[in-house]
Amino acid sequence: MRDRLDAIRGYADRPVLVALAMAFASGLPLVLTGGTLTFWLAQEHVSKATVGLFALVGWPYTWKWLWSPILDRLPLPLLTGWLGRRRAWLLVSQACLVVALLGLGRSDPARELGLTAFWAVMVAFASASQDIVIDAYRAETLTASQLGPGSGAYLVGYRVGMLVAGAGALYLAEWYGWGAAYTVMACLVLVGSLAALLHGEPAGSREATAGTKRDLAGWLRQAVAEPLAEFFRREGTSTALLILLFVMLYKLGDAMLGAMLSPFYVEMGFQPSEIANVAKLWGFLATVLGGFLGGWVVKSRGVVPALWICGLMQMLSNLVYVPQAWAGHDVRMLAVAIAVENLAGGMGTAAFVAYLTSLCNREFTATQYALLSSAMAQARTVLAAASGSVAQSVGWIDFFLLSTLAALPGLALLWLLQRRPGRRLESPAVLPQGEAA
C-alpha cells in the first residue's frame, strides 16, 4: 500500500510537472500534421491513398538524429549565455514552429495541396527540433525514482496537447475556419517555453558547451560521433541494431491504425463535432488513464513486464474497430472503440517512453534519445505511409486485422532482446554522466 502511495506522490514532483507541461507543447504539432490535417484533407475530398501518403510529411521525425548533435552541443550566441543550452534552443525551435503553423493554417489543400504539404513538413521539422530539446531536458531533470511517474506525466501532457490540437482545433475550425484554428494552436505551443523558463536549466547543461568554439574537430567528435559510438559500444553492435529495429516496430500496428482513423470516421459519416466529443475528448480521458496505468506498471513491475503487458493490450485493441466498421455511424460503439484503443495505446506509450529514456547516457541525452525516437518515428511515417493504399485495396475490416498482425514483429523482437544477456531491457533509469554498462 505504501509503495502505491509513493508512486502516486511521484506525480506531484516538480520535474514531473514540468515534463507534463513541456509534453503539452510537444503533442500539439503532431496532431496538427496528423489526425487534424488528414480530417481537413478528407473534408476536401482528397483520396484515401493521398491522405495516407501525407504520413510522409513527418519525415523530419525519422531523421532528427542527424541535426540533434547541433541542438545538443552547439551554443547559440547571446541566448545560451543568458538562458542555458536547452532553454535557448527550445525558444528558437518553438519560434520557428509558430511561423510554420501560421503558414499551414493559411494554405488551401483544395487548390494548393503542394503548398499545404510544404508547410506541414516545415511544422514537422520545427516540431522534431523542439522534441530533441524537450526529450533531453526531461531525461536530464528526472531522477531514477521519477522515471515511471515522469513517463506517465509526459504521456498525459502529450495527450492533452493532442486533445487541444484535435478536439479544440475541430471546434475552432467548425466555428471560425481552419486559419483561426491553426493560429490559436500556434500561440499555445509557447506553453513549453514558459515551463522551461520557470523551472530553469538542467544542472550541468551550461558547462557542457565549454570548448565547442575552440576545437571544431574535437567538438564534432564529441557531439556527433561519440554519442552514437557510446550507444553501440555499450550495447554491442548486433544488439544495438536489434534495439533500433525493435524501437521501430513496437508501435507499428498502432501507427498504421492512427494514420487512417480520420478518413475512417469521415467515411462512416461522423461529423466534426461528434469526433471532437467522442474520439478526442473521450479518447483523451482513456489515454490519460492509460498513461497513469502504464507509468504505474513500469514503476511496480519493471520495464520488461510493462512492455509485454502494455504491448499485448495495444496490439489486441486494434480489433475493436472491426465491430465499429460493422456498426457504421454508431456513436455509442465509437465511444467503446475509442475507450479501449486509447487506454491500451496510452499504457503502451508510457512503457515505451520509459524504455527509451532508460537507454540514454546523460552525457549524450539529446543525440541518443533523438536516435531512438527517430527509429520509433519510422513506423509513424515511412512504414505507415502505405496504410491508405492498403485500406483502399482491402477494405476497412481487413485493414484493421492487418494492423493488428503488424504488431507481432515488434513483440517477437522484444522476446529476442529479453533472451540476450546484459542490461538490454533492465536499466531502471537514465545512465548517469560518464557511465557505460
N, C-alpha and C positions, 0 to 999 in steps of 0.2 A: 504493500500500500504506500509506504514511504517513497519507494522508487518511482511509483506512478506520480505522486505529488511533486517530486523533484523534477520529473520530466515535464510536467505541466508548468511549473515555475520557470523552467528554462526559456519558455516563450516570452517572458517578460524582461529578459536581459537586454540591455541597451543595444549591443551589437546585433542581436537577433531582430530587434525592432527596426534598426537601420537597414538590415538586409531585406526586411519586408518592404520598406518604403522604396528602396532602390530597385527592387524587383518589379514594383509597380511601373516604373519608367521603362523597364526592360520589356515588360509584357505588352505595352501599348502598341508599338510599331509592328510587332509580329502579326497581330490580327489585322492591322490596317493594310498590310500587304498580303494577308491570307484570307481568312473567312469573310471579313467585311468587304474586301476588294472583290473576291470571287462572287459574292452575293450581288454586288454592284454590276459586275460583268454579266451575271446570269439575267439580271433585270434588263440589261441592254441587249439580250438575246444573242450573246456570244456563245459559240458552240461549246459543248462539254469538253471536246478534245482540246480546244484552245484554252479553256479555263484550266484544265489540268496542266497544260504547258506553263501557265503562269506560276506554277510552283518553282520554275527555274529562276524567277526574279530573286529568289533567296540565295543565289549562288554565293554572295559575299559571306554568308554564314558558314559555308563549307570551306572557304579559303582564307578566313580571317587570321589563321595562324601565320600567314605569310607576312602580314604587317603588324602582328601582335608584338614582336620584339621592339618595334619603334615606340609603341604606346607603353611598353613595359619598362624601357630603359631611357629613352631619349627625353631630355628635359625641354620644356617649352620656354622660350625667352620670357622673362618677367613673371609669367603665371606660375611656373614651377617654384621659383623662389618665394612667391607670395603664398600660394595655396598648397604646394606639395605636388609630387608627381601624379598621383592618382586623381586628385580633385581637378588639377589643371586640364588633364586630358578629358576628363568627364565633361567639363564645361564646354570644351571645344567640340567634342563629338555630339553633344546634345544641341548645340547651336546649329551645326550642320543638319541634324535630324529635323529641327524645326523648319528650316528652309525647304528641305526635301518634302516634308509633309504638306506644306503650303502649296508647293508645286503640284503634287499628286492630287490634292483636292480641287485644284483649278483645271485639271485636264478633263477631256471628254472622251471616254472609251468608245462611245458610239461612232465618233468621227475621227478620233486620233488615238487609235489603240496603241500605236508605237510610242507616242509621247507618254501615254499612261504607263506603259511598260518601263520606259526610261526612268520616270520619276519613282516608280516602285523599286527599281534596282538601286537608285540613289538612297531611298529610305532604308533599304536593307543594308547598304554599305555603311551608312551612318549608325544604324542600329547595331550592326555587328561590331563596329568600333566601340560603341558605348558598352556593349556586353563584355568586351575584353577587359575594360577598366572595372566594370561592376563585379565581374567574376573574381578578378584579382583582389579588389577591395574586400569582398566578402571572405575570401579564403585567408586573407591576412588579418582580419579582425576577429574571426570566430575561433574560439579555443576548442580543444578536443571535446569537452563536455557540452559545448554549444553546437556541435556539428549536426546532430539529429534535429533539435528544435530549429536551428538556423536553416536547414534544408527545407523543413516543413513550412517555416515562415516565409522563406523565399518563394516557395510554390504558391502560398496564399497570396502574397503581394503580386506575384506574376499573374495569377489568375484574376486578381482584382483589376489589374491593368487590362487584361484581355476582356474582362466583363465590360469595362468602361469603353474600350475600343470596339466591342461587339454590340452589346445592347445599347449602350449610350450613343454610339455612332449611328446605329439604325434608327433610334428615336429622332435624333437630330436631323438625319437625312430625310426622314419622312416629313418632319415639320418645316425644316428650313433649307433643305438641299444638301448635297454631298460636299460642296465647298465649305459651308459653315461647319459641318461635322468635322472635317479634317482640320479646320482652323482651331477649333476647340481642343482637339486631340493634340495638336502641336504645342499648345500652351501647357497642357497637363504633363508633358514629357519632363518639364523642368522640376518636377517633384523630386527626381533623383538627385539633381544638383543641390537642392535645398537640404535634403537629408545629409549629404556628404559635407556641406558647409557647416551644418550644425554639429555634426559628430566629430569632425576633424580628420586629419590624415593618419593612416595606419602607421604604427611605430616602425621606424627603420626605413620608411619609404623615401624620405628626403636624402638620407645618406647613400642610398643605392645609386643615385645619379652621379656621384662623385667620380671624376676622371673620365666621363664619357666624351668630353670635348677634347681632351688632350691626346688620346690614343684611339684613332678611328678603327684601326685593325683589331686592337685589343677589345674595343667596345663591341664590334661586330661578332667577334669570337665569343665574348661573354653573353651578349644579348640574343644572338641568333643560334649559334652552333651549340653552345654548352647546354641550354635548357633541353633541346631535343636529344643531345648526346647523353645527358644525365638520365633522362627517362628510359632510353633504350639500354643504357649501361646498367641501370638499377634493376630493370625487369628482365633483361636479356632480349636479344633481338627477336627471336621467334615468338616469345611470349608477348612482347610489346606489340608486335604486329597482330597477334591474336586478340589482344585487348582492344586495339583500334578497330578491328573487324567486328568484335562483339559490341563495342560502343555504337558502331554504325548500324547494326542490325537489331539491337534490342527493342527499339521502338518503331521498327519498320511497319508492322501491321497497324499500329496506331497512326502513323504518318499517312499511310495510304487512305485510311478511313477519313482522317481530318481533311485531306485535300479535296474530297468530293462531297462533304456533308452539305455545304451551301447549295450546290446545284441539286442535290437530292431533295432538300427542303423545298426549293422553288418548284421542282417537278411534281412533288407531292401536293402542291397547292397551298403551302403555308405562306401567310402574309408576313411582312417585316415586323409588325407589332407582335404577332404570335411567336415568331422566332426570338424576338427580344425578350418576351415574357417567359418563355419556356426554355428554349435552347440556351439562352445566355444567362438569365437570372437564376433559373432553377439549376442549370448546369454549373453555375458558379458556386452555389451552395454545396452541391455534391462534390465539386472539386476541392473546395476548402476543407470539407470533412475528410476527403481522401488524402489531402496533403497532411493534415494533422495525424491521421491514422498511419500514413506511411512514415512520417517522422518518428512516431511512437514505436513502430515496428523496428525501425533502424536502431533506435536507442535501446530498446528492450531485448531484441533478438539478434542484432548484429547485421552487417551488410549482406552477407550471403543469404541467410534466410529471407531477408526483406526482398532481395532481388528475385528469389524464387516465388515467394508468396504473391508479391505485387505483380510480377511478370506474368504469372499464370492467370491471375484475375484480369489483367489488362488484355491479354490475348482473347479470353473467352467472352469478354464484354462486347466485342465487335458483333457477336452473333445476335445481340438484342435488336439490331436494326433489320433483321430478316422479318420478324413479325410486324415491324413498322412498315416495311415495304408492302406486306400483305394488307395491312390495315389502311394504308393510304393517308388521307387527310384526317387523322385522328389525334387531337391534341392530348388526350389522356395517355394514349400509347406513346406519344412523343415524350411526355414527361417521364414515363417509366424508362424509356430507352436512354434519354439524356442522363437520368439519375444513375443508372447502372454503369454506363460507359464513362462518365466523368468521375464517378467515385473511384473506379478501378484505375483510370488514367492518372488521377491525382496521386494515388498511392504509388503507382509505378514511377512517376516522375520524381517524387520525393526520395524514393530509394535510389534512383538512378543519379540524381544530383549529389546525394551523399557519397555514392561510389566514386563519381568523377572527382569530387573535391578531395577524397582520400588519396587519390593517386598523385596529387601535386606536391612538389617540393616548394616550401615557402620562398626559397631564393629565386624561383622562376615561375611563380604562380600564374602570371598573365599569359606567358607563352605556352606553358604546359596545359593550362585549362583551355586555352584557345585551340590547341591541337586536338584535345579530346572532344570539346564541344563542336569543333568543325567536323570531326568524324561523325558525331551524332547528327549533325545537320544534313549530312548526305542523304539520310533516309527521308527527311522532310522536303528536300529539294529535288536532287537528281533522281533518286530512286522512286520518289512518289510522282514524278512528272508524267509518267505513263498512266497514272490512275484514271484520268479522264478517258483515254482511249480504251482502257480495259473495261470501264463501266459502260461506255458507249457500245462496246462489242458484245459483252456477255450479259448485260442487264444488271439491275441492282442487287438481286438476291445472290447470284453467283459472285458478284463483286464483293459483297460482304463476307461470303465464305472464303474467298481467296485472300482477303485482307486478314482474316483470322489465321489462315495457314502461313501467311507471311511472317508471323511472329515466331514460328518454330525454329528457324535457323539461329536466331539470337539466343534462345533458350538452350539450344544444342551447344553453342559456343560457351555459354555460362557453365555448362556441365564439364566441358573440356578444360576451361580455366580452373575450375574448382579442383580438378584432379591433378593439376600441376603443383609441384612443390613450391614453397616460398610464400612471400607476402602478396599474393596476386589479388586476393579479394578480401583480405582480413584486416587491412590497415584501418584503425579506428578514427584516424584524423589526418589532417594535412601534415606532411612531414615538416619538422622544424628546419630552419635555415641551415644548410650545410649537411644535413643528414641524408644518407643513402642507405636503404635497407639492403 
